[in-house]
Amino acid sequence: MESREKTKESLLEGLGEGVRFNVPLAPYTSFRIGGPADFFFEALSPWGLIKAVSVSRSLGIEFFILGGGSNLLVSDAGFRGLVIKNGCTALLTNGDNPGVQSGFSLNELVDKTAELGLSGLEFLAGIPGTVGGAVYGNAGAFGKSIGDLLERAVVFNPDKGLETVDRDYFEFGYRSSKLKRNGEILISTSFRLEKKTAEEVKRNSEEIRTLRREKHPQNQGSIGCFFKNIKEKGKTIPVGRLLEQVGAKKMAVGNAAVFDRHANIIVNRGGAKASEVRELAGMLRDRVREKFGFVLEPEVVFLGEEPDAT
Ligand SMILES: Cc1cc2nc3c(=O)[nH]c(=O)nc-3n(C[C@H](O)[C@H](O)[C@H](O)COP(=O)(O)OP(=O)(O)OC[C@H]3O[C@@H](n4cnc5c(N)ncnc54)[C@H](O)[C@@H]3O)c2cc1C
């Protein structure tokens, strides 16, 4: 690998003045936690995104695609590679199957489709982040997931290039997609939606948002449910209930605490460190394993050093 100074020069040469150095990542995450990225670039077009991936690979530095940072725990030491912030936000609303670039906000997409009287995405109302992050983790709620509605997509494979694929390609499962396993990047996608009146779709989305406001932290940093629910013999065991039974709601480490209305959510009470979150998550996992014998799997993504501590 090149020296840090040489890497800086090569990145400036390859990507232009948009490259930044030593950029704090906490403001780019909904947890408001984490150290700096050595290198940071916001890609405003798919071509910029592809270029950034190619340049980082040719320089032998690790890269990370950042969406809304709403499912992400960045380590206190930060990330020694290139963070590529996805700023590709074009939306095509012709016809009943809107096409959208992967950096588009999921929440805004829910609102735009509602305005057009297109129904299907309402259950995603209130989930922060981008379309790309949602497809990566097959985000969902109320028993439905984004993968149920995806129609076609363009993905970028750093070795093979661009490919147009359909829903089956993603092998969607509970909070999982093929993108988690093969490192491909979602560039754009379209959804299969149904025509209804705009009023009806908007009303349904607002009802969902109201429900969420009651269950999720509004003024504290968080990244949604920390652990995946347990799937056993075709049944779902909500991890929040198991955590409640081990006294999670009273637990905290430093400024990282379990949310008092949902035991599977960790909140940043202000100035929490990633190490505190990891320690708390480790304690929660140990208690559930001791009492119930289940090994909890994180739903959240870790970036930076010590990613395997939980
Ligand atoms: C208050 C709150 C409530 C939440 N509620 C829910 C919920 O009900 N259901 C749910 O499923 N989640 C929920 N979440 C978690 C989170 O919002 C979702 O997982 C969201 O879809 C993550 O999207 P993002 O853009 O923020 O991804 P990021 O956090 O930026 O990234 C997550 C992962 O996706 C990858 N990624 C991002 N974009 C792309 C791309 N274009 N191509 C390939 N990989 C990509 C990243 O590299 C990373 O590995 C909640 C979070 C919060 C803070």
The ligand as an ORCA input file, in Angstrom:
! r2SCAN-3c Opt
* xyz 0 1
  C     -35.086      5.404     14.688
  C     -34.743      4.242     13.778
  C     -35.731      3.334     13.420
  C     -35.430      2.253     12.584
  N     -36.418      1.374     12.258
  C     -36.148      0.344     11.432
  C     -37.178     -0.580     11.058
  O     -38.323     -0.476     11.469
  N     -36.854     -1.584     10.211
  C     -35.590     -1.742      9.710
  O     -35.366     -2.673      8.928
  N     -34.601     -0.895     10.056
  C     -34.844      0.142     10.894
  N     -33.838      1.011     11.250
  C     -32.463      0.776     10.773
  C     -32.093      1.554      9.484
  O     -32.844      2.722      9.362
  C     -32.285      0.702      8.236
  O     -31.511     -0.463      8.326
  C     -31.899      1.483      6.961
  O     -32.450      0.812      5.863
  C     -30.397      1.661      6.767
  O     -30.192      2.497      5.628
  P     -28.974      3.517      5.552
  O     -29.010      4.188      4.241
  O     -28.991      4.414      6.738
  O     -27.746      2.513      5.622
  P     -26.316      2.758      6.301
  O     -26.482      2.708      7.788
  O     -25.660      3.939      5.726
  O     -25.546      1.456      5.820
  C     -25.961      0.172      6.239
  C     -25.277     -0.866      5.339
  O     -25.815     -0.758      4.026
  C     -24.756     -0.665      3.087
  N     -25.218      0.136      1.949
  C     -25.739      1.388      1.978
  N     -26.051      1.790      0.730
  C     -25.715      0.771     -0.095
  C     -25.788      0.577     -1.509
  N     -26.248      1.524     -2.337
  N     -25.360     -0.605     -2.015
  C     -24.863     -1.576     -1.200
  N     -24.759     -1.444      0.135
  C     -25.186     -0.286      0.678
  C     -23.636      0.020      3.858
  O     -22.371     -0.199      3.237
  C     -23.777     -0.656      5.206
  O     -23.117     -1.904      5.190
  C     -34.112      2.094     12.091
  C     -33.115      3.025     12.445
  C     -33.425      4.081     13.285
  C     -32.351      5.067     13.638
*
